[in-house]
Amino acid sequence: MNARLAASLLLLSLAAGSAEAEDRPAFTCSETVSAQILDRVSDGEFRLAGGGSARLADIRLAPDGEAARRAAAWLGTLGGSRIQMRELAPPDRWGRAAAHLALAGTPPIDIGELLVSEGLAVVDPGQRDLLCRRELLRAEERARRSRIGLWRDGPWPIAASALDDLARAAGSFVVVEGRIASVGERRERTYLNFGRDWARDFNVTIPRRSWEALKAKGITAASLTGAVVRVRGLLEVRRAPTLDLAVPDVLEIISARTGRSGGG
């Protein structure tokens, strides 16, 4: 099937379906652009006809459910397509380049943005310490408001107060929403506490470099205390469920309320 036609059919089918129901390396957003022919896509890995492979930068495919099946079905039609690859970093240890990929044409079809806008993927900078395409968050917000794809039947967002759900999600990527009870600024890290029991309640740790970047944007401990926010990343359970947030752009303020900072 023609790749551009497949993209159009995906958009139509999903519209119908929705009607029914610190210490990281310093990355940059510099891109190396090349034209490629796609051999096939398997498990989110884009294998190139000329050798090598790529993975989509700044996004994560839906982990399971109908959204995951739809994403895999569409991506499976793309073999043989001409693509524009905008490589962000050298290949990882498995030989995969982190890149933004678009189906060639006028205009090009941005593969990552399409997947996010249809609720088939979520924004995730991964191991990078910055988000190169902030517009993906806007595309995700539209999908979330429309309750399509993974935002209709997927695992996210998890409420910060749902400790049992967080415990079950330990070791996996999550999107969490909740109200910040207190903020603790320390020399190397800042702590966002979502409850008063620091040994039990969900919290977010922000390395100094990322906290300085947030403060440069006017975000402070006082402005975050009492705010309802959305965060994302790999969830760990130490004393309590914890998420390390190194990318300032993925701290999304849903609603703000001025308060007083507290300990962490």
Legacy VTK file of the C-alpha trace (Angstrom):
# vtk DataFile Version 3.0
C-alpha trace
ASCII
DATASET POLYDATA
POINTS 264 float
0.000 0.000 0.000
1.252 3.517 -0.810
2.662 4.963 2.423
0.947 8.344 2.070
-2.360 6.628 1.325
-1.835 4.423 4.376
-1.291 7.521 6.505
-4.521 9.065 5.240
-6.451 5.863 5.858
-5.083 5.706 9.383
-6.293 9.226 10.119
-9.758 8.443 8.759
-10.067 5.141 10.622
-8.942 6.656 13.903
-11.338 9.578 13.537
-14.148 7.083 13.074
-12.959 5.037 16.042
-12.746 8.062 18.325
-16.246 9.043 17.395
-17.308 5.664 18.739
-16.014 5.817 21.824
22.107 15.846 35.835
24.046 13.335 35.461
23.170 12.726 31.905
25.316 13.730 28.917
24.632 17.139 27.423
22.726 16.524 24.190
21.934 19.036 21.471
19.185 19.266 18.890
21.597 19.504 15.951
20.415 17.311 13.095
22.145 15.432 10.292
19.678 15.160 7.396
19.681 12.334 4.867
17.315 10.654 2.401
16.744 6.957 3.043
14.635 4.055 1.853
12.914 2.145 4.613
13.236 -1.619 4.534
10.801 -2.485 7.324
9.641 -1.525 10.806
9.740 -4.126 13.561
9.048 -3.490 17.252
9.497 0.241 16.733
12.856 -0.164 14.988
13.116 1.360 11.528
15.493 -0.781 9.447
17.015 1.042 6.498
17.465 -0.556 3.086
21.023 0.754 2.903
21.949 -0.731 6.277
21.592 0.477 9.818
18.453 1.349 11.706
16.756 4.195 13.552
14.295 4.759 16.348
11.934 7.693 16.656
13.338 10.434 18.883
11.179 12.179 21.505
8.348 9.628 21.484
7.411 6.234 22.905
4.927 3.948 21.175
1.815 2.835 23.040
2.870 -0.151 25.183
-0.144 -2.377 24.631
-3.837 -2.461 23.813
-5.659 -1.319 20.704
-3.425 1.744 20.270
-0.317 -0.465 20.144
-1.937 -2.773 17.595
-2.975 0.119 15.370
0.481 1.674 15.519
2.153 -1.632 14.622
-0.315 -2.260 11.784
0.333 1.125 10.176
4.088 1.056 10.656
4.092 -2.388 9.050
2.835 -0.845 5.792
5.795 1.519 5.437
8.358 -0.915 4.005
9.852 0.443 0.771
8.931 4.031 1.571
11.277 6.925 0.917
11.896 8.825 4.116
13.711 11.898 5.324
15.846 11.092 8.361
16.937 13.891 10.670
19.466 12.163 12.901
19.971 13.691 16.353
22.718 11.546 17.812
25.205 8.851 16.835
23.870 5.277 16.898
23.431 3.620 20.283
25.190 0.401 21.216
22.660 -1.556 19.140
23.424 0.558 16.075
20.171 2.526 16.165
20.186 6.252 15.427
17.802 8.536 17.342
16.042 10.502 14.620
12.968 12.370 13.475
11.558 10.570 10.447
9.163 11.789 7.772
7.641 10.101 4.745
8.931 11.898 1.662
6.364 13.977 -0.191
4.834 17.419 -0.471
4.289 18.060 2.323
6.245 15.357 4.165
4.326 13.272 6.715
6.080 13.423 10.068
5.828 9.888 11.417
6.333 10.716 15.096
3.918 13.626 15.124
1.275 11.560 13.350
1.557 8.779 15.917
1.367 11.203 18.851
-1.526 13.203 17.401
-3.568 10.021 16.947
-2.897 8.736 20.455
-0.653 5.913 19.263
2.458 7.242 21.002
3.386 9.462 23.919
6.069 12.133 24.187
9.234 10.775 25.810
12.716 12.310 25.427
14.192 9.022 26.682
17.797 9.269 27.831
18.223 12.726 26.344
18.203 15.711 28.702
16.120 17.918 26.420
13.042 17.720 24.242
13.891 18.866 20.744
10.321 19.145 19.466
8.102 20.874 22.012
5.242 20.929 19.510
4.818 17.205 20.160
3.424 18.069 23.604
0.717 20.161 21.930
-0.116 17.292 19.585
-0.321 14.955 22.575
-2.595 17.365 24.444
-5.036 17.405 21.532
-5.123 13.601 21.492
-5.615 13.481 25.252
-8.480 15.984 25.162
-10.104 13.986 22.360
-9.616 10.754 24.352
-8.311 8.811 21.387
-5.882 5.920 21.215
-4.002 5.233 24.430
-5.722 8.205 26.102
-8.976 6.272 25.862
-7.905 2.754 26.862
-4.265 3.061 27.909
-2.556 3.003 31.328
-1.956 6.756 31.671
-2.195 9.131 33.366
-1.803 7.600 36.803
-2.930 9.756 39.722
-0.067 10.685 42.051
-2.261 9.602 44.968
-2.871 6.103 43.511
-0.007 4.439 45.351
-1.072 0.877 44.529
-1.171 1.683 40.813
2.229 3.333 41.050
3.662 0.302 42.852
2.437 -1.971 40.055
4.055 0.341 37.476
7.498 0.296 39.133
10.300 -0.079 36.615
8.243 1.173 33.675
7.588 4.456 31.897
4.638 6.373 33.339
2.706 9.597 32.970
1.591 10.866 36.388
-0.708 13.748 37.343
-1.219 15.251 40.775
-0.988 18.222 43.101
2.381 19.161 44.588
2.154 19.355 48.390
5.613 20.835 48.974
8.897 21.627 47.251
12.303 21.069 48.800
15.318 22.821 47.273
18.690 21.267 48.001
22.154 21.998 46.620
22.209 19.240 43.997
18.533 18.355 43.634
15.060 19.730 44.116
12.245 17.524 45.379
8.584 17.800 44.406
6.556 16.054 47.103
3.012 14.942 46.248
2.123 14.063 49.831
3.280 14.727 53.374
4.717 11.263 54.043
8.059 11.388 52.220
8.739 7.716 52.933
5.510 6.655 51.237
4.098 9.269 48.859
5.051 9.860 45.247
7.821 12.379 44.620
9.843 13.792 41.733
13.544 14.653 41.886
14.989 17.335 39.613
18.759 17.685 39.118
20.275 21.115 39.655
20.868 21.882 35.968
17.223 21.195 35.124
15.985 23.148 38.159
18.061 26.155 37.105
16.506 25.932 33.636
13.020 25.904 35.174
13.810 28.917 37.358
15.061 30.759 34.271
11.548 30.300 32.875
10.014 31.800 36.018
9.067 28.492 37.667
9.948 28.498 41.372
9.309 26.470 44.509
6.621 28.959 45.520
4.839 28.805 42.160
4.870 24.984 42.110
3.614 24.421 45.647
-0.072 23.611 45.348
0.090 23.348 41.546
-1.403 20.413 39.666
1.201 19.069 37.264
1.876 16.296 34.783
5.240 14.510 34.781
6.615 11.514 32.921
9.552 9.162 32.945
10.830 5.895 34.381
9.214 5.153 37.741
11.391 3.722 40.496
10.483 2.670 44.008
13.114 3.660 46.556
11.691 4.716 49.893
8.637 5.740 47.897
7.594 5.878 44.214
10.087 8.258 42.589
10.550 9.760 39.174
13.711 11.593 38.091
12.913 14.547 35.857
15.878 15.819 33.851
13.968 17.468 30.986
12.368 20.775 32.059
9.854 20.743 29.208
8.125 17.601 30.462
7.097 19.254 33.722
3.664 20.442 32.577
1.667 22.738 34.833
-2.028 21.909 34.519
-3.204 24.450 37.065
-1.195 26.688 39.369
-1.717 27.819 42.928
0.790 29.900 44.872
1.985 28.388 48.109
4.938 28.038 50.387
7.852 25.659 49.760
8.527 22.798 52.112
11.076 20.102 52.821
12.111 17.133 50.718
LINES 2 266
21 0 1 2 3 4 5 6 7 8 9 10 11 12 13 14 15 16 17 18 19 20
243 21 22 23 24 25 26 27 28 29 30 31 32 33 34 35 36 37 38 39 40 41 42 43 44 45 46 47 48 49 50 51 52 53 54 55 56 57 58 59 60 61 62 63 64 65 66 67 68 69 70 71 72 73 74 75 76 77 78 79 80 81 82 83 84 85 86 87 88 89 90 91 92 93 94 95 96 97 98 99 100 101 102 103 104 105 106 107 108 109 110 111 112 113 114 115 116 117 118 119 120 121 122 123 124 125 126 127 128 129 130 131 132 133 134 135 136 137 138 139 140 141 142 143 144 145 146 147 148 149 150 151 152 153 154 155 156 157 158 159 160 161 162 163 164 165 166 167 168 169 170 171 172 173 174 175 176 177 178 179 180 181 182 183 184 185 186 187 188 189 190 191 192 193 194 195 196 197 198 199 200 201 202 203 204 205 206 207 208 209 210 211 212 213 214 215 216 217 218 219 220 221 222 223 224 225 226 227 228 229 230 231 232 233 234 235 236 237 238 239 240 241 242 243 244 245 246 247 248 249 250 251 252 253 254 255 256 257 258 259 260 261 262 263
